[in-house]
Amino acid sequence: MKYLLTLCSLCTLWLILAVAAAAQIAVKGETVWTMAGEPITNGVVLINNGKIEAVGSADSVTIPANYRIITAKVVTPGLIDAHTVIGLNGYLNQPHDQMALDGSGPIQPELRATDAYNPNERLIEWVREFGVTTIHTGHQPSALMPGQTMIAKTWGNTVDEAVIVPTATIVVTLGTSGLAGAGKSPGTRAKAIAMLRAELIKAQEAAKKPDAPRDVRSVAMASVIKGEVPLLINANKAQDIISALRIAKEFGVRIILDGAADAQLVMSDIKAAGVSVIVHPTMARAGGDTEGMSMETAAKLKAAGIPVALQSGYEGYVPKTRVVLYEAGMAAQNGLSRSDALALITIDAAKLLGLDKRIGSLAVGKDADIALYDGDPLEWTTHCVGTIINGQLRSTTKR
């Protein structure tokens, strides 16, 4: 018995030491894109207990003897997908793994993404292998108000382990994707706006009463009226973008534009409203409401001084997701510099989501979320060779 206890104690000690060692890492890169300044040649990032401890050139940062050393040609902050539906929708494309839309009604702001999120979904693992460490995910833009979104790391056995922000936005869909059809409401753009306005007026009136309703829908809408949670308004046609801006002004609510295929036509209106844009995926299909999309949309919004980030978006076909790394690569070939394209999936995305004090760049005190590449990450022939999340190496698959 004494021998077994001693053995167990040694095993426990070994486990503690192993975890401690894993939490102390030195990442060396021929080029380190910190996104907090110019890239560093022959750079080093020290990680301790899940946070970034030091960043600098190899000449200025001393690596402690007990730190595990990981090397890569190019090092970047962990990538951020500013809008996706993975974790709710899965790669099998079967009813049991398609949880991003409940078709029973057009207005369901009370549906929480955290209640449908599957942290073990294969698509999450897939994007993690490309260096994506944070996703803003939730209900898909296929109904007028389909539900909420959340922000999570791409690692965790449970939703509680993965989640950063449980309720990030409430999704609204303007345009044909938000129409019900088949004689159901909303059947027209006017009806959609009228229904949205009615919900906001109801919430506005309820906020004035001391005994405001506490049902789940009322609570969700109250958070919008109070400015606690923004509306993520998917609007692609210029007329729908203007309607979204009008609603925001009328009710004094915070909004983020999503998609915005026709943004180039109304950039002055978007800028005047002070609204951010999670621009449509560069390689999305053009047609219908998105017929006006362009591979230069991100570059033109950025040049206009409008806060913008890239997304993988909602994909209705197998394999059910794009990868923002490739979206940024295409944007870099269509008007954006490499540093600006990388910013749209790192620090700019973090700022848009209100998380730039925690993620998005390699700076002391921030989460140790890091992507490792064997070349220029925006080149098609480059591979992601490692992904670190919260200071732990979570992927070594060459992707």
N, C-alpha and C positions, 0 to 999 in steps of 0.2 A: 504494500500500500504506500509506504514511504517512497519507494522507487517511482511508483506511478505519479504521486504528487509532485515529486521532483521533476519528472519528465514533463508533466503538464505545465509546471512553472516555467521550464525552459522553453517549451513550445509557445507559451504566452509571451515570454520575453522576446523570443525570435520574431513573433508576429508584430509586437510593438515596435521593435527596431526596424523591421522591414517597412512598416507603414511610415515611420519617421524618415527613413532613408528615401522612400518614394516621394515624400513631401518636400525634399530638399533636392532641387534639380538646377543644373546650369545648362541653359540652351545656348549653343554657339552657332552663329550663322555667318556665312560669307557676306550676306546682306541682311540687315534687320530693319524691316519697315515698322517703325514704332507708331506711325500715324500721329505722333505728337511733335513732329519736327522732321528734319531731313533723315533719309535712311542712313543707317550706320554701317560702314564697311568693317568687316571682321568684328561683329558685335557679340555681346553676351547679355543674356537675361537670366538673373538669378531668381529662383522660386523658393519660397519658404512658407510652409503651412497654407498652401492654396493661394497665396498672394504674390505679387511681384515685389521682390526685395530690392533689386537694383537693375539698372539698364545702362549700357554704355559700351564703349569700345573695349576690346580685350586688353588694351594698355591701361585702361582706367578702372576696370572691375576685376578684383581678385576673386578667384573661385576657391571657396573653402575646400579643404582636402576631403571632407566626407560627402561632398555633393556629387550626385550622379550626373555625368556629362552626356548630353544629347546634341548631336550635330546635324546641321542641314545646310543646304546651299542658300536657301532663302527662308526667312522667318517673318511671319506676319502676326498681327493680332488674330484671335479666333474670328471667323467670319460670322456675320449677322444676317439672317434672312428676315427682312423687314415685314414680310407678310407671306404666309403659306397656310395650308390646311392640313399638313401632315401631322400625324398623331391622332387626328380625328378621322381622316381618310387614310386608308392603307393601300398597299401595293397590289393586293389581290383583286381589287376592284369588284368585290362581291358585297352583297347587302350587309353581311356581318362586320365588315371593316370600313363601311362608309357611314360615318357618324357626324358629318359636318353639315347636314341639312335634315331638318324635320319638316316634312311636307304638309303637316296638318293645319298650318295657318301661316298667314303672311307676316304677322307681327309677334315675335317671341323673344324680346330682349332679355328675358329672364333665364334663357338657356345658357348655362355656364360651360365654357370650354373645358374647365378642369374636371367636370363630371363625365366627359366623353374621351378625355385624352388617354392614349395608350403609350406609355413611355418606352415600351418594348417593341413598338412597331418597326418593322424592317426598314421603312423609308427613313426613319430617324437615324438609324445606324448608317444607312447609305449616304446621307448628306454629311454626317459626321466624318466619314472617311474622306471627304473632300475638304475638310477643315472648317465646316460650319459648326459653331459651338453654341449659338443662341438662335432661337426661332421665335417669331411672333406668329402665333397660329390660332386657329379657331374656326368658327362657322363660316361656310363658304358664301360668297356673294351671289346667291341664287334665289333669294326671296327678299321682300321689302325690308324686313328686319329679322334676320335668321338667328341671331344670338350674339354671344360675346366672344372675345378673343383673350388669349393669355400669352405671357412671355415665359419661355422655359429654356434651360440649358438642354443640350442634346445628350445628356447622360443622367441616369437615375432609374432605380428599380420601381419607384412609385412616382405618382404625379407630385406628391409633396416634396420629394427629393429633387425633382427637376425644376419645379416652378420658381420663377423670380417674381412675376407680377400675376396674381390670380385673375384679375379682371383688368385688362389693358384698354379695351375699347368695346363699343357695341356697334356691330356691323349694320350698315344701311346700304341697300342696293337701289340705285336710280337707273332708269333706262330699261331696255327690254328684258334684261336678265332678272329684274325684280318684279316683272309682271306675271300674274298667275295664269292668265289665259283661260280658255274653256268656259267663258262666262263667269269666272270668279274674280273677286277683287284682290288686288288692283288690276284693272284691265287696260288702263291708259296711264300715261305719265301724270296727267292732272289728278287722277284718282290716287295714285301713289303719293304724291305730294300732299294731297288733302288728308289722307290717312296718317301720314307722318306728322303733319301739323296738328292733327287732332290729338295724337298721343302726347306731343310736346305741350300743348295747351292744357291737357288734363294733368300732366305732371307739374306744370307751372302753377296751376290753381291749387293742387294738393300741397305744394311746398309752402303755401301761405297759411295753411291750417295747422294748428298745434296738434290736432289728432289725425294727422295724415295717414292714409292707408298704409299698412305694413305687409301687404301681399308681395310675392316675389317680383311681379312685374312692376308694381309701383315703386318698390325699392330700387330696381334697376334704372327706371326712368328718372327717379329723383337724383340719382348719382350724376346723370347727364345735365339736368337743370342746375344742379349745384356746382357744376364745373369740375367735378371729381373724376369723371370718366368722359373721354371724347367719343364722338361718333366717327367711325371709320366709314366714310361714304364712298362707295364704289360708283364712280361716274366717269364715263368715257366720252360721250358726245358733249360738245361744247354747251349745248342747251342744258344738259344735266349737271355739268360742272357749275354753271351759273345758278341753277336752282339750288344746289348744295350750298353755295356761298350765300345765297339769299336767305335760306333757312338758318344758317349760322348767325347771320346778322340779326334776323328777326327775333330769335330767341336768346341771343347772347350765349350760345353754346360753343364749346370747342369742337372743331372737326379736323380730321386728317383726310385729304383726298387720296383715293385709292384707284389705281388704273390710269385715269386721266389721259386717254389716248389722244384727245383733241386739245391737250393743254397748250400746245403752241399757238392755238387760235385765240386763247383767252389768258395769256400769261400776265398781262398787266392787271387783270381783275384778280387773279390768284395772288399776285404779289401785293396788291393793295390790301387784300383781306388778311395778309400775314399768315397764310395757310401753308402747311407742309404737304408734300406729295410723295407717296410711295408709288413710284412710277411703274407702269405696266412692264412685265418681263420683256426684255429686248427681243426675244425670239418667240413671243406669243403669236398666235395665228391672227392675221388681220382679216376682218370681215364683220358685217353687221355694225354694232356700236363701236367696234375697234378698227373700222376700216381706215381711220385717219391716223393710226399709230405709226410711229417712225422709230428706227433704231437710233435716231439723233435726239429723241425727246429728252432723255436724261441730260445730255450735254447742253441742250438749249435752256432747260430749267435751271441747271447749275450756273450757266453763264448769266442768267437773269437775276441771280441772287436769291432764288427760291430754295428753301431747304428741301432736299430730295434724298431718297434712298431707293435701292433696288429690291426687287422681290422675286420669288419663284412663282408666286401667285397660285391660283386655283387651276388645276389641270384636270379636265374631265376624262382624259384617256390614259391608258396604261403607258408608262409606269407611274402616273399620278403625281409626279413632281418634276420640276426643273431643278437645276443647281445654280445658285446665285453666283458662284465662281465663274461659270461660263457666261452668265448674263453680263457680268462686269467685263469679261474679256471682249465680248461683242461691243459693249459700250465704249471700250478703249479704242476700238477700231472705227468708231463713229462719232468722233468729235471730242471725246474726253482724253485727257492725259492719263497715263498709267496710275499716277498717284491719286488723281481725282476719281478714277474708276474704282480703285481699291478702297478709297474713302467711303464710297456709296454703300459698301458692304462691310464697313468697319465703323470708323468714328462718326461718320455722318448718319448712319443708321442708328447708332447708339444715341446720338443727340436727338434725333427725331422721336425716338421711343422714350426719351427722358432718362436714359441709363448711362450717359457718358461719364459719370463719376465712378462707375463700376466696371464698365466694359468698353470695348471699341478701340483702345490703344494700349500700347505697352508702356505703362508708367508705374512708378512706385506706388504701392498700396492698392492697385486695381486687381481684379480677379485674374489669376494666372490662366487665361484662355489663350492658347497659342496654336497656330497652324504652321506646319513644317513642309517645305517643298524642295524638290530636287532641281528646280530651275525657276524661271519667271512664272509666278502663279497665273498670270493672265495669258500665257501661251498654251495652246491646245495640247502640245506634246509633253507638258510638265505634269508631274505626278505629286499628289499630296502623299507624304511618307510618314506623317504622324500628326496626331491631334491631341493637345493637352487641354483638359477642362478642369478648372478649379485646382490646378497644380498637379493633376494626376494624368499620366499618359493613358488615354482612353482608346486610341486607335493607332495601329502600326501597319495597317493594310496599305499597300501601295496602290493608290487609286488614280 
